[in-house]
Amino acid sequence: MEKNRNPLMSTDRLLAFSDGVFAIAITILILEIKIPKHSDLQAAGGLYAYLLHIWPSYASYIMTFLAIGIYWSNHHWLFTFINKSNHTFNMLNILFLMTISFMPFTTAILGEYILDEEYKNAAVTSYCFGYLLPVIPILIVYLYAVHKHRLVAPNLNNEFIKKMVYKLVFGMLLIMFALGLSFYYPNIALGIIGICLLLYLLPPDTPVYD
């Protein structure tokens, strides 16, 4: 008898590893806000002035902290109805986590250059790109899991499955629109990213079963 080459397994270790990556990525964000040296303070006019001057770093930190938190929350929600895993699914999840780990880099770029008129557009573009990256693999993760109910309960409602696909695609298109605008209208692009944050702060739908 031919052995099953893609056996199903528990999601416990996948979730534990994912939580660890999320925790590290969200912690790295604050490390990107550097403690000033004495030479920085002299140039800025003192510590108070320096701390006020780097407000873009605080703003980008808050935005991305919320974004990663929302990605974590929705990832956690997915596993309320994705109850099995396999090797391919694990690798797709690794791809998603790789994009999450990239977000502190684009956050640091935004905080550093958002007030520089020469580089502002590029800074916002890089941030939008970093914000978009996780949406693509999480959509693939979801589609792989629900395809023919591969890793979900066989009685998970098909209309619920389709509705979630539409929501993920809508979010992806909205962020892609922001990315396109960032080349010429960086402030509007950041506004759209802010709208995305507000939309995804809303509680996700409860899974429906037949």
N, CA, C and O of each residue as an XYZ file, in Angstrom:
840
protein
N       0.845     -1.201      0.000
C       0.000      0.000      0.000
C       0.880      1.252      0.000
O       1.848      1.331      0.756
N       0.543      2.236     -0.853
C       1.323      3.465     -0.932
C       1.060      4.327      0.299
O      -0.084      4.531      0.705
N       2.133      4.818      0.871
C       1.997      5.659      2.060
C       1.474      7.039      1.671
O       1.718      7.531      0.570
N       0.752      7.643      2.604
C       0.265      9.014      2.412
C       1.459      9.959      2.475
O       2.129     10.045      3.505
N       1.727     10.663      1.392
C       2.900     11.522      1.326
C       2.635     12.913      1.921
O       3.567     13.701      2.079
N       1.420     13.209      2.240
C       1.094     14.525      2.778
C       0.146     14.365      3.974
O      -0.998     14.817      3.921
N       0.621     13.719      5.062
C      -0.269     13.380      6.174
C      -0.731     14.637      6.909
O      -0.027     15.645      6.967
N      -1.916     14.544      7.458
C      -2.451     15.639      8.251
C      -1.846     15.612      9.641
O      -1.469     14.557     10.151
N      -1.761     16.787     10.245
C      -1.167     16.882     11.576
C      -1.876     17.965     12.362
O      -2.687     18.720     11.826
N      -1.555     18.024     13.643
C      -2.125     19.034     14.523
C      -1.579     20.419     14.167
O      -0.497     20.544     13.593
N      -2.342     21.448     14.515
C      -1.900     22.827     14.288
C      -1.197     23.421     15.510
O      -0.808     24.588     15.486
N      -1.030     22.640     16.571
C      -0.507     23.182     17.835
C       0.876     23.803     17.672
O       1.097     24.938     18.096
N       1.804     23.076     17.068
C       3.165     23.586     16.946
C       3.225     24.734     15.948
O       4.002     25.672     16.127
N       2.423     24.669     14.912
C       2.366     25.763     13.940
C       1.933     27.047     14.623
O       2.519     28.103     14.387
N       0.912     26.969     15.466
C       0.416     28.146     16.169
C       1.435     28.669     17.181
O       1.609     29.879     17.328
N       2.104     27.748     17.875
C       3.105     28.171     18.858
C       4.257     28.908     18.166
O       4.722     29.942     18.646
N       4.708     28.363     17.037
C       5.781     29.012     16.286
C       5.323     30.360     15.746
O       6.064     31.341     15.812
N       4.110     30.411     15.213
C       3.574     31.657     14.665
C       3.486     32.727     15.738
O       3.861     33.875     15.504
N       2.994     32.361     16.911
C       2.887     33.330     18.008
C       4.260     33.880     18.382
O       4.398     35.063     18.695
N       5.274     33.017     18.349
C       6.630     33.465     18.653
C       7.143     34.482     17.652
O       7.765     35.474     18.031
N       6.886     34.239     16.375
C       7.322     35.175     15.328
C       6.583     36.505     15.457
O       7.191     37.570     15.344
N       5.283     36.444     15.692
C       4.514     37.679     15.894
C       5.066     38.470     17.077
O       5.228     39.687     16.996
N       5.353     37.776     18.171
C       5.847     38.455     19.373
C       7.193     39.134     19.114
O       7.427     40.254     19.569
N       8.067     38.454     18.386
C       9.381     39.037     18.079
C       9.230     40.235     17.149
O       9.849     41.275     17.374
N       8.413     40.100     16.108
C       8.232     41.185     15.139
C       7.651     42.425     15.808
O       8.066     43.545     15.512
N       6.703     42.228     16.697
C       6.054     43.375     17.332
C       6.968     44.023     18.364
O       6.833     45.210     18.664
N       7.903     43.236     18.909
C       8.871     43.774     19.867
C       9.967     44.556     19.156
O      10.431     45.577     19.663
N      10.380     44.085     17.991
C      11.431     44.761     17.229
C      11.022     46.191     16.876
O      11.877     47.063     16.724
N       9.721     46.430     16.746
C       9.248     47.766     16.373
C       9.786     48.844     17.306
O      10.248     49.890     16.848
N       9.728     48.597     18.599
C      10.157     49.628     19.546
C      11.677     49.785     19.523
O      12.196     50.852     19.852
N      12.384     48.736     19.138
C      13.846     48.820     19.071
C      14.308     49.736     17.947
O      15.446     50.206     17.949
N      13.412     49.990     16.975
C      13.768     50.871     15.867
C      13.737     52.343     16.277
O      14.242     53.199     15.551
N      13.146     52.642     17.439
C      13.173     54.016     17.958
C      14.425     54.140     18.822
O      14.456     53.672     19.960
N      15.438     54.765     18.276
C      16.769     54.770     18.889
C      16.862     55.756     20.059
O      16.274     56.837     20.034
N      17.607     55.355     21.067
C      17.939     56.259     22.163
C      18.969     57.254     21.641
O      19.983     56.848     21.072
N      18.727     58.552     21.826
C      19.623     59.559     21.229
C      20.989     59.615     21.906
O      21.115     59.363     23.104
N      22.003     59.948     21.121
C      23.328     60.219     21.663
C      23.412     61.708     22.026
O      22.567     62.505     21.618
N      24.433     62.064     22.790
C      24.578     63.456     23.201
C      24.726     64.388     22.001
O      24.252     65.523     22.026
N      25.381     63.904     20.962
C      25.531     64.735     19.760
C      24.174     64.999     19.107
O      23.950     66.075     18.552
N      23.254     64.004     19.173
C      21.909     64.194     18.623
C      21.152     65.256     19.415
O      20.423     66.069     18.848
N      21.336     65.236     20.726
C      20.636     66.200     21.580
C      21.110     67.622     21.321
O      20.315     68.563     21.320
N      22.403     67.768     21.104
C      22.946     69.092     20.824
C      22.408     69.632     19.517
O      22.078     70.813     19.411
N      22.321     68.766     18.523
C      21.819     69.193     17.217
C      20.333     69.524     17.267
O      19.863     70.412     16.556
N      19.583     68.792     18.126
C      18.135     68.996     18.200
C      17.746     70.132     19.129
O      16.635     70.657     19.047
N      18.661     70.512     20.015
C      18.342     71.574     20.958
C      17.875     71.067     22.302
O      17.154     71.759     23.020
N      18.292     69.840     22.649
C      17.937     69.283     23.950
C      17.099     68.028     23.835
O      16.612     67.690     22.756
N      16.931     67.336     24.953
C      16.212     66.063     24.955
C      14.726     66.247     24.666
O      14.147     65.479     23.898
N      14.096     67.266     25.278
C      12.687     67.510     25.007
C      12.449     67.732     23.514
O      11.537     67.157     22.921
N      13.284     68.572     22.930
C      13.132     68.885     21.508
C      13.341     67.644     20.649
O      12.635     67.435     19.662
N      14.317     66.823     21.033
C      14.586     65.601     20.256
C      13.390     64.656     20.320
O      12.969     64.111     19.300
N      12.843     64.464     21.517
C      11.716     63.544     21.683
C      10.484     64.022     20.916
O       9.709     63.211     20.407
N      10.311     65.327     20.838
C       9.207     65.870     20.042
C       9.481     65.727     18.548
O       8.571     65.482     17.755
N      10.745     65.883     18.182
C      11.123     65.853     16.764
C      10.896     64.483     16.138
O      10.611     64.390     14.944
N      11.017     63.424     16.925
C      10.897     62.076     16.348
C       9.475     61.529     16.449
O       9.270     60.315     16.476
N       8.494     62.432     16.504
C       7.104     61.968     16.581
C       6.703     61.047     15.426
O       5.863     60.171     15.632
N       7.270     61.203     14.208
C       6.898     60.245     13.156
C       7.257     58.796     13.512
O       6.573     57.862     13.094
N       8.320     58.619     14.277
C       8.684     57.267     14.693
C       7.631     56.684     15.626
O       7.309     55.499     15.547
N       7.095     57.527     16.514
C       6.029     57.060     17.399
C       4.779     56.705     16.591
O       4.144     55.676     16.821
N       4.441     57.584     15.635
C       3.231     57.364     14.838
C       3.329     56.082     14.018
O       2.390     55.288     13.984
N       4.478     55.882     13.353
C       4.645     54.670     12.547
C       4.682     53.426     13.430
O       4.202     52.364     13.035
N       5.258     53.565     14.641
C       5.275     52.457     15.600
C       3.851     52.056     15.981
O       3.515     50.871     15.983
N       3.021     53.038     16.299
C       1.640     52.741     16.700
C       0.873     52.088     15.557
O       0.163     51.104     15.764
N       1.017     52.644     14.336
C       0.310     52.086     13.177
C       0.678     50.628     12.940
O      -0.192     49.782     12.732
N       1.978     50.344     12.975
C       2.410     48.983     12.666
C       2.149     48.034     13.825
O       1.873     46.855     13.604
N       2.233     48.530     15.063
C       1.887     47.686     16.204
C       0.437     47.221     16.072
O       0.129     46.046     16.271
N      -0.451     48.166     15.730
C      -1.848     47.800     15.529
C      -2.000     46.835     14.350
O      -2.762     45.871     14.421
N      -1.259     47.108     13.255
C      -1.369     46.259     12.068
C      -0.935     44.829     12.367
O      -1.636     43.881     12.012
N       0.209     44.669     13.014
C       0.682     43.321     13.341
C      -0.271     42.662     14.330
O      -0.541     41.465     14.238
N      -0.783     43.455     15.285
C      -1.756     42.906     16.221
C      -3.007     42.414     15.516
O      -3.557     41.370     15.869
N      -3.460     43.172     14.511
C      -4.643     42.761     13.749
C      -4.348     41.508     12.930
O      -5.175     40.598     12.862
N      -3.166     41.460     12.308
C      -2.789     40.255     11.561
C      -2.755     39.048     12.501
O      -3.216     37.964     12.141
N      -2.208     39.238     13.709
C      -2.159     38.127     14.668
C      -3.566     37.689     15.057
O      -3.865     36.495     15.098
N      -4.426     38.662     15.343
C      -5.785     38.344     15.773
C      -6.541     37.581     14.689
O      -7.236     36.605     14.972
N      -6.397     38.038     13.442
C      -7.090     37.354     12.344
C      -6.481     35.991     12.041
O      -7.192     35.056     11.672
N      -5.168     35.880     12.198
C      -4.510     34.573     12.046
C      -5.031     33.616     13.108
O      -5.332     32.458     12.819
N      -5.135     34.108     14.341
C      -5.686     33.303     15.436
C      -7.120     32.893     15.131
O      -7.515     31.756     15.387
N      -7.901     33.828     14.580
C      -9.296     33.544     14.238
C      -9.402     32.457     13.173
O     -10.285     31.601     13.243
N      -8.506     32.488     12.187
C      -8.539     31.462     11.139
C      -8.468     30.058     11.731
O      -9.092     29.121     11.232
N      -7.703     29.939     12.791
C      -7.498     28.610     13.363
C      -8.602     28.214     14.336
O      -8.487     27.207     15.035
N      -9.665     29.000     14.380
C     -10.859     28.529     15.079
C     -11.643     27.560     14.199
O     -12.472     26.794     14.692
N     -11.373     27.597     12.883
C     -12.047     26.623     12.003
C     -11.074     25.864     11.100
O     -11.469     24.878     10.477
N      -9.822     26.293     11.015
C      -8.794     25.462     10.366
C      -8.219     24.563     11.465
O      -7.456     25.026     12.313
N      -8.575     23.312     11.449
C      -8.234     22.440     12.572
C      -7.216     21.356     12.241
O      -6.946     20.475     13.057
N      -6.654     21.428     11.039
C      -5.637     20.456     10.635
C      -4.548     21.180      9.837
O      -4.733     22.315      9.398
N      -3.430     20.513      9.663
C      -2.338     21.097      8.887
C      -1.633     19.987      8.110
O      -1.860     18.802      8.353
N      -0.777     20.387      7.176
C       0.115     19.446      6.499
C       1.370     20.218      6.100
O       1.492     21.409      6.386
N       2.283     19.544      5.451
C       3.572     20.181      5.151
C       3.401     21.415      4.265
O       4.002     22.456      4.530
N       2.595     21.302      3.230
C       2.397     22.435      2.319
C       1.807     23.623      3.065
O       2.243     24.759      2.879
N       0.827     23.361      3.899
C       0.194     24.437      4.670
C       1.198     25.088      5.621
O       1.201     26.309      5.779
N       2.042     24.283      6.250
C       3.076     24.833      7.132
C       4.010     25.776      6.372
O       4.368     26.840      6.878
N       4.403     25.385      5.156
C       5.310     26.218      4.370
C       4.625     27.514      3.920
O       5.263     28.566      3.866
N       3.344     27.441      3.603
C       2.606     28.658      3.249
C       2.520     29.595      4.452
O       2.616     30.814      4.311
N       2.340     29.017      5.620
C       2.298     29.827      6.834
C       3.660     30.468      7.112
O       3.731     31.603      7.583
N       4.732     29.744      6.821
C       6.085     30.295      6.966
C       6.257     31.517      6.051
O       6.842     32.523      6.451
N       5.746     31.415      4.832
C       5.811     32.540      3.897
C       5.078     33.756      4.471
O       5.569     34.881      4.388
N       3.913     33.521      5.047
C       3.157     34.605      5.679
C       3.961     35.234      6.817
O       4.021     36.459      6.925
N       4.571     34.421      7.655
C       5.343     34.939      8.788
C       6.566     35.723      8.321
O       6.973     36.684      8.975
N       7.149     35.323      7.202
C       8.289     36.050      6.657
C       7.890     37.486      6.317
O       8.662     38.418      6.544
N       6.689     37.662      5.776
C       6.237     39.012      5.435
C       5.938     39.828      6.694
O       6.144     41.041      6.708
N       5.459     39.176      7.737
C       5.229     39.874      9.006
C       6.556     40.373      9.566
O       6.635     41.494     10.067
N       7.589     39.557      9.484
C       8.903     39.931     10.009
C       9.524     41.086      9.246
O      10.423     41.755      9.754
N       9.053     41.324      8.032
C       9.579     42.401      7.195
C       9.016     43.766      7.589
O       9.615     44.796      7.279
N       7.885     43.780      8.262
C       7.185     45.035      8.539
C       7.968     46.020      9.418
O       7.868     47.225      9.185
N       8.741     45.570     10.413
C       9.526     46.551     11.180
C      10.506     47.354     10.331
O      10.788     48.512     10.636
N      11.022     46.749      9.275
C      11.958     47.457      8.395
C      11.274     48.619      7.688
O      11.783     49.740      7.701
N      10.122     48.359      7.070
C       9.427     49.428      6.351
C       8.870     50.469      7.320
O       8.703     51.634      6.961
N       8.585     50.044      8.541
C       8.134     50.991      9.566
C       9.252     51.965      9.925
O       9.022     53.166     10.066
N      10.462     51.436     10.071
C      11.613     52.290     10.386
C      11.885     53.277      9.250
O      12.235     54.430      9.499
N      11.725     52.824      8.007
C      11.912     53.711      6.853
C      10.899     54.859      6.889
O      11.250     56.017      6.660
N       9.648     54.525      7.176
C       8.611     55.555      7.231
C       8.903     56.569      8.329
O       8.822     57.775      8.098
N       9.239     56.092      9.513
C       9.513     56.986     10.623
C      10.693     57.907     10.369
O      10.715     59.046     10.835
N      11.669     57.412      9.632
C      12.885     58.186      9.389
C      12.708     59.234      8.302
O      13.290     60.315      8.386
N      11.906     58.927      7.273
C      11.894     59.790      6.090
C      10.546     60.438      5.771
O      10.431     61.114      4.748
N       9.531     60.257      6.604
C       8.211     60.792      6.286
C       8.213     62.324      6.226
O       7.394     62.903      5.514
N       9.104     62.985      6.949
C       9.157     64.441      6.935
C      10.150     65.002      5.921
O      10.274     66.218      5.773
N      10.846     64.124      5.234
C      11.830     64.539      4.233
C      11.140     64.594      2.873
O      10.796     63.557      2.307
N      10.940     65.790      2.355
C      10.187     65.947      1.107
C      10.818     65.203     -0.059
O      10.123     64.775     -0.980
N      12.134     65.050     -0.016
C      12.818     64.365     -1.119
C      12.518     62.872     -1.129
O      12.444     62.253     -2.190
N      12.344     62.297      0.061
C      12.196     60.843      0.161
C      10.832     60.404      0.701
O      10.595     59.212      0.898
N       9.953     61.353      0.936
C       8.660     61.029      1.550
C       7.868     60.021      0.731
O       7.354     59.044      1.277
N       7.765     60.252     -0.582
C       6.995     59.341     -1.431
C       7.541     57.921     -1.354
O       6.783     56.962     -1.214
N       8.860     57.796     -1.446
C       9.480     56.473     -1.401
C       9.256     55.809     -0.044
O       9.048     54.598      0.034
N       9.300     56.612      1.032
C       9.093     56.059      2.372
C       7.680     55.509      2.524
O       7.481     54.426      3.074
N       6.695     56.272      2.026
C       5.305     55.819      2.114
C       5.069     54.617      1.207
O       4.337     53.695      1.568
N       5.691     54.628      0.022
C       5.574     53.479     -0.883
C       6.110     52.216     -0.227
O       5.479     51.161     -0.289
N       7.268     52.325      0.398
C       7.845     51.149      1.055
C       6.949     50.668      2.190
O       6.806     49.464      2.403
N       6.342     51.606      2.922
C       5.464     51.214      4.019
C       4.211     50.511      3.496
O       3.804     49.480      4.031
N       3.604     51.073      2.451
C       2.427     50.438      1.853
C       2.762     49.048      1.315
O       1.971     48.112      1.431
N       3.954     48.937      0.724
C       4.383     47.637      0.213
C       4.527     46.631      1.357
O       4.084     45.487      1.252
N       5.152     47.076      2.448
C       5.295     46.193      3.601
C       3.965     45.818      4.212
O       3.801     44.711      4.726
N       3.002     46.747      4.159
C       1.669     46.485      4.695
C       0.900     45.506      3.806
O       0.101     44.702      4.287
N       1.157     45.593      2.506
C       0.462     44.723      1.550
C       0.979     43.288      1.590
O       0.205     42.340      1.451
N       2.276     43.132      1.778
C       2.888     41.810      1.637
C       2.177     40.695      2.407
O       1.939     39.638      1.822
N       1.822     40.869      3.691
C       1.192     39.749      4.406
C      -0.184     39.360      3.887
O      -0.624     38.229      4.090
N      -0.875     40.293      3.211
C      -2.237     40.002      2.754
C      -2.229     38.901      1.699
O      -3.130     38.064      1.666
N      -1.225     38.902      0.847
C      -1.183     37.937     -0.261
C      -0.998     36.511      0.255
O      -1.790     35.641     -0.107
N       0.020     36.227      1.092
C       0.159     34.850      1.580
C      -0.966     34.408      2.509
O      -1.308     33.225      2.524
N      -1.562     35.336      3.296
C      -2.661     34.893      4.171
C      -3.877     34.516      3.335
O      -4.639     33.629      3.720
N      -4.070     35.183      2.189
C      -5.141     34.783      1.272
C      -4.858     33.397      0.704
O      -5.760     32.565      0.605
N      -3.603     33.153      0.333
C      -3.226     31.837     -0.186
C      -3.392     30.771      0.892
O      -3.889     29.679      0.616
N      -2.976     31.083      2.119
C      -3.144     30.159      3.248
C      -4.617     29.784      3.396
O      -4.961     28.610      3.528
N      -5.471     30.790      3.373
C      -6.907     30.555      3.544
C      -7.473     29.717      2.399
O      -8.197     28.750      2.633
N      -7.142     30.087      1.166
C      -7.671     29.365      0.007
C      -7.211     27.909      0.011
O      -7.979     27.007     -0.322
N      -5.944     27.684      0.393
C      -5.443     26.312      0.449
C      -6.203     25.494      1.487
O      -6.555     24.340      1.243
N      -6.453     26.097      2.640
C      -7.098     25.358      3.731
C      -8.545     25.002      3.411
O      -9.008     23.911      3.744
N      -9.265     25.932      2.756
C     -10.703     25.699      2.542
C     -10.999     25.007      1.216
O     -12.127     24.569      0.993
N     -10.009     24.898      0.333
C     -10.256     24.250     -0.961
C     -10.729     22.812     -0.749
O     -10.017     21.977     -0.191
N     -11.936     22.553     -1.206
C     -12.562     21.242     -1.017
C     -12.543     20.816      0.457
O     -12.471     19.630      0.781
N     -12.612     21.827      1.340
C     -12.607     21.586      2.790
C     -11.393     20.754      3.219
O     -11.493     19.859      4.058
N     -10.250     21.078      2.618
C      -9.036     20.295      2.823
C      -8.638     20.221      4.302
O      -8.348     19.141      4.819
N      -8.626     21.379      4.981
C      -8.142     21.417      6.363
C      -9.176     21.973      7.331
O      -8.857     22.340      8.462
N     -10.408     22.027      6.871
C     -11.500     22.520      7.719
C     -12.586     21.450      7.812
O     -12.566     20.454      7.089
N     -13.516     21.678      8.705
C     -14.608     20.721      8.875
C     -15.418     20.606      7.584
O     -15.663     21.615      6.923
N     -15.834     19.400      7.218
C     -16.581     19.224      5.967
C     -17.909     19.966      5.946
O     -18.457     20.221      4.874
N     -18.429     20.311      7.105
C     -19.718     21.019      7.136
C     -19.572     22.532      7.305
O     -20.553     23.215      7.599
N     -18.345     23.069      7.121
C     -18.170     24.523      7.140
C     -18.917     25.116      5.957
O     -18.725     24.693      4.817
N     -19.761     26.086      6.229
C     -20.668     26.630      5.234
C     -19.930     27.264      4.052
O     -19.006     28.055      4.239
N     -20.349     26.908      2.835
C     -19.681     27.405      1.630
C     -19.868     28.907      1.436
O     -18.966     29.587      0.946
N     -21.028     29.426      1.817
C     -21.256     30.868      1.697
C     -20.345     31.649      2.641
O     -19.852     32.722      2.295
N     -20.130     31.110      3.815
C     -19.195     31.721      4.762
C     -17.787     31.736      4.171
O     -17.076     32.735      4.280
N     -17.389     30.640      3.552
C     -16.062     30.542      2.933
C     -15.895     31.603      1.847
O     -14.872     32.284      1.780
N     -16.917     31.733      0.998
C     -16.847     32.722     -0.087
C     -16.809     34.144      0.463
O     -16.075     34.991     -0.046
N     -17.587     34.401      1.487
C     -17.636     35.742      2.071
C     -16.272     36.157      2.595
O     -15.875     37.314      2.455
N     -15.554     35.218      3.198
C     -14.224     35.519      3.724
C     -13.239     35.796      2.585
O     -12.365     36.653      2.712
N     -13.382     35.070      1.477
C     -12.523     35.324      0.313
C     -12.750     36.742     -0.194
O     -11.795     37.465     -0.479
N     -14.013     37.141     -0.306
C     -14.330     38.491     -0.786
C     -13.724     39.552      0.134
O     -13.188     40.553     -0.343
N     -13.805     39.341      1.443
C     -13.259     40.305      2.396
C     -11.748     40.428      2.250
O     -11.208     41.534      2.249
N     -11.067     39.288      2.128
C      -9.613     39.308      1.986
C      -9.199     39.981      0.679
O      -8.250     40.765      0.652
N      -9.909     39.674     -0.396
C      -9.588     40.274     -1.702
C      -9.861     41.777     -1.668
O      -9.085     42.563     -2.212
N     -10.964     42.177     -1.028
C     -11.280     43.605     -0.923
C     -10.169     44.347     -0.172
O      -9.736     45.419     -0.595
N      -9.711     43.766      0.951
C      -8.631     44.379      1.717
C      -7.358     44.494      0.899
O      -6.666     45.511      0.951
N      -7.053     43.447      0.144
C      -5.854     43.452     -0.682
C      -5.935     44.531     -1.762
O      -4.958     45.240     -2.004
N      -7.087     44.658     -2.406
C      -7.255     45.664     -3.454
C      -7.174     47.075     -2.881
O      -6.632     47.978     -3.519
N      -7.712     47.264     -1.679
C      -7.673     48.579     -1.045
C      -6.232     48.992     -0.748
O      -5.849     50.143     -0.960
N      -5.444     48.043     -0.257
C      -4.043     48.356      0.052
C      -3.242     48.546     -1.235
O      -2.341     49.385     -1.283
N      -3.560     47.778     -2.277
C      -2.898     47.970     -3.564
C      -3.212     49.353     -4.130
O      -2.356     49.982     -4.751
N      -4.434     49.822     -3.915
C      -4.808     51.168     -4.346
C      -3.977     52.206     -3.602
O      -3.500     53.173     -4.195
N      -3.805     51.995     -2.287
C      -2.964     52.900     -1.493
C      -1.525     52.882     -1.997
O      -0.876     53.925     -2.081
N      -1.033     51.696     -2.330
C       0.327     51.570     -2.847
C       0.496     52.355     -4.140
O       1.502     53.037     -4.333
N      -0.492     52.256     -5.024
C      -0.420     52.997     -6.278
C      -0.434     54.509     -6.060
O       0.292     55.248     -6.724
N      -1.263     54.956     -5.129
C      -1.339     56.390     -4.838
C      -0.071     56.923     -4.169
O       0.257     58.102     -4.304
N       0.633     56.060     -3.456
C       1.783     56.505     -2.663
C       2.879     57.150     -3.505
O       3.666     57.944     -2.989
N       2.939     56.819     -4.789
C       3.975     57.395     -5.655
C       3.762     58.896     -5.883
O       4.711     59.635     -6.144
N       2.497     59.335     -5.781
C       2.182     60.733     -6.076
C       1.438     61.442     -4.942
O       1.565     62.654     -4.767
N       0.663     60.675     -4.178
C      -0.145     61.260     -3.103
C       0.078     60.479     -1.805
O      -0.805     59.740     -1.370
N       1.232     60.636     -1.196
C       1.568     59.818     -0.025
C       0.633     60.019      1.164
O       0.356     59.068      1.895
N       0.147     61.231      1.369
C      -0.745     61.476      2.502
C      -2.070     60.741      2.347
O      -2.606     60.195      3.311
N      -2.593     60.735      1.122
C      -3.841     60.007      0.857
C      -3.616     58.510      1.043
O      -4.470     57.810      1.586
N      -2.465     58.025      0.591
C      -2.136     56.603      0.740
C      -2.116     56.200      2.211
O      -2.649     55.156      2.584
N      -1.497     57.038      3.042
C      -1.469     56.741      4.476
C      -2.871     56.801      5.077
O      -3.193     56.044      5.993
N      -3.698     57.700      4.560
C      -5.080     57.777      5.020
C      -5.838     56.483      4.734
O      -6.613     56.014      5.567
N      -5.611     55.912      3.555
C      -6.263     54.645      3.197
C      -5.769     53.523      4.093
O      -6.553     52.670      4.510
N      -4.473     53.514      4.396
C      -3.940     52.516      5.316
C      -4.619     52.650      6.680
O      -4.941     51.653      7.328
N      -4.830     53.894      7.102
C      -5.530     54.120      8.369
C      -6.951     53.585      8.337
O      -7.422     53.018      9.322
N      -7.646     53.760      7.205
C      -8.998     53.225      7.052
C      -8.985     51.703      7.140
O      -9.855     51.094      7.763
N      -7.976     51.096      6.501
C      -7.840     49.633      6.569
C      -7.692     49.168      8.016
O      -8.290     48.173      8.426
N      -6.886     49.903      8.781
C      -6.713     49.553     10.190
C      -8.043     49.587     10.933
O      -8.353     48.680     11.705
N      -8.825     50.635     10.695
C     -10.111     50.759     11.370
C     -11.069     49.646     10.962
O     -11.794     49.104     11.796
N     -11.068     49.305      9.666
C     -11.957     48.248      9.176
C     -11.627     46.905      9.813
O     -12.521     46.156     10.206
N     -10.335     46.609      9.911
C      -9.937     45.303     10.423
C      -9.890     45.246     11.944
O      -9.620     44.193     12.522
N     -10.155     46.395     12.602
C     -10.338     46.359     14.050
C     -11.700     45.788     14.423
O     -11.915     45.369     15.560
N     -12.615     45.772     13.462
C     -13.943     45.213     13.714
C     -13.844     43.700     13.933
O     -13.015     43.044     13.303
N     -14.670     43.142     14.810
C     -14.618     41.701     15.071
C     -14.917     40.901     13.804
O     -15.806     41.274     13.040
N     -14.192     39.811     13.571
C     -14.472     38.972     12.396
C     -15.759     38.196     12.564
O     -16.299     38.085     13.664
N     -16.245     37.659     11.451
C     -17.481     36.899     11.481
C     -17.297     35.573     12.226
O     -16.203     35.010     12.264
N     -18.371     35.100     12.805
C     -18.364     33.791     13.453
C     -18.503     32.715     12.383
O     -19.389     32.819     11.535
N     -17.662     31.689     12.393
C     -17.781     30.617     11.405
C     -19.176     29.984     11.420
O     -19.774     29.793     12.479
N     -19.678     29.665     10.228
C     -21.019     29.088     10.079
C     -20.889     27.653      9.593
O     -20.128     27.364      8.669
N     -21.637     26.761     10.222
C     -21.597     25.354      9.842
C     -23.002     24.909      9.413
O     -24.010     25.374      9.947
N     -23.039     24.008      8.447
C     -24.321     23.484      7.954
C     -24.893     22.465      8.938
O     -25.967     21.913      8.700
